[in-house]
Amino acid sequence: MISIHDIKDGLIIFGLVIYLGWGLFKRVREDFRKEFLHHYQYSVPFIGGYFISVTASLGLIFSFYYFIDYALWLMVLMCLGIAIMVYGSGILAKYEYKEEKSKELIGDAKDMIGYIIILLVVLILKEWVI
């Protein structure tokens, strides 16, 4: 018989990925519109960010379970994909002449990128220096 303690790591990872995946799906469902695809320059960051986030979250499942060393890097990659999605939504809002929403979304994306860069520097220092 399998004990709950034997699979608790897998259950935690599964719950985390389901939670993040549902949030990502909800975000795409709210922001994605058909007219979005007609503007190539605005849909590429959004769809590209979504692809990066989904791929990184799937990799996150396997890295937590098998290769714990790469989990932090994939988490950073997933956050980068989300930041790209937010930036794509911001430039679409700018195209739709919603200046206030555009400034807010682009500012949020820039803040997220700044934090991701700080996290990357810390991870690089952790891997190669410390």
C-alpha positions in Angstrom: 0.0 0.0 0.0 1.3 3.5 -0.9 1.6 5.9 2.0 0.6 9.5 1.6 4.1 10.5 2.8 5.7 8.7 -0.2 3.8 10.8 -2.7 3.4 14.1 -0.8 6.1 15.9 -2.8 4.3 14.9 -6.0 1.0 16.1 -4.6 2.4 19.5 -3.6 4.0 20.0 -7.1 0.8 18.9 -8.8 -1.2 21.3 -6.7 1.2 24.2 -7.4 1.1 23.6 -11.1 -2.7 23.2 -11.2 -3.0 26.5 -9.3 -0.6 28.4 -11.6 -2.0 26.7 -14.7 -5.6 27.8 -13.8 -4.4 31.3 -13.2 -2.7 31.4 -16.6 -5.7 29.9 -18.3 -8.0 32.4 -16.6 -5.7 35.3 -17.7 -5.6 34.1 -21.3 -9.4 33.6 -21.4 -9.9 37.2 -20.1 -7.4 39.0 -22.3 -7.5 37.0 -25.5 -9.8 38.3 -28.2 -10.1 37.3 -31.9 -9.2 40.8 -33.1 -6.0 40.4 -31.2 -4.8 37.9 -33.9 -5.2 40.4 -36.7 -2.5 42.6 -35.2 0.6 40.5 -35.6 2.9 42.8 -33.6 0.6 42.7 -30.6 -0.3 39.0 -30.6 3.3 37.7 -30.8 4.4 38.8 -27.3 1.1 37.5 -25.8 1.1 34.1 -27.5 4.9 33.8 -27.1 4.7 34.6 -23.4 1.9 32.1 -23.0 3.9 29.4 -24.8 7.0 30.1 -22.6 4.9 30.0 -19.4 3.1 26.7 -20.3 6.3 25.0 -21.4 8.2 26.1 -18.3 5.3 25.0 -16.0 5.3 21.6 -17.6 9.1 21.4 -17.2 8.6 22.6 -13.6 6.6 19.5 -12.8 9.3 17.1 -14.0 12.2 19.2 -12.6 10.7 19.3 -9.1 10.3 15.6 -9.1 13.4 14.4 -10.9 16.0 17.2 -11.3 15.5 19.6 -8.4 18.6 21.6 -9.5 16.8 23.2 -12.5 13.5 24.0 -10.8 14.5 27.6 -9.8 15.6 28.3 -13.4 12.3 27.1 -14.8 10.4 29.1 -12.3 12.2 32.2 -13.5 11.5 31.3 -17.1 7.8 30.9 -16.2 7.8 34.3 -14.6 9.5 35.8 -17.6 6.7 34.3 -19.8 4.1 35.9 -17.7 5.9 39.3 -17.8 6.0 39.0 -21.6 2.2 38.3 -21.6 1.5 41.4 -19.5 3.7 43.5 -21.8 1.8 42.2 -24.9 -1.5 43.1 -23.2 -0.1 46.6 -22.5 0.9 47.3 -26.0 -2.5 46.1 -27.3 -4.1 48.5 -24.8 -1.9 51.3 -26.2 -3.1 50.4 -29.7 -6.7 50.5 -28.5 -6.0 54.0 -27.1 -6.4 53.0 -23.5 -3.5 55.0 -22.2 -4.1 54.6 -18.5 -4.4 50.8 -18.7 -1.4 50.7 -21.1 0.8 52.6 -18.8 -0.2 50.4 -15.9 0.4 47.1 -17.7 3.7 48.2 -19.3 4.9 49.5 -15.9 4.0 46.2 -14.2 5.8 44.3 -16.9 8.9 46.5 -16.5 8.8 46.0 -12.7 8.5 42.2 -13.2 11.4 42.2 -15.7 13.5 44.1 -13.1 12.8 41.6 -10.4 13.5 38.7 -12.7 16.9 40.3 -13.6 17.7 40.6 -9.9 16.7 37.0 -9.4 18.8 35.8 -12.3 21.9 37.6 -10.9 21.3 36.0 -7.5 20.9 32.5 -9.2 24.1 33.0 -11.2 26.0 34.1 -8.1 24.6 31.1 -6.3 25.6 28.6 -9.0 29.1 29.9 -9.9 30.4 32.0 -7.0 29.0 30.8 -3.8 
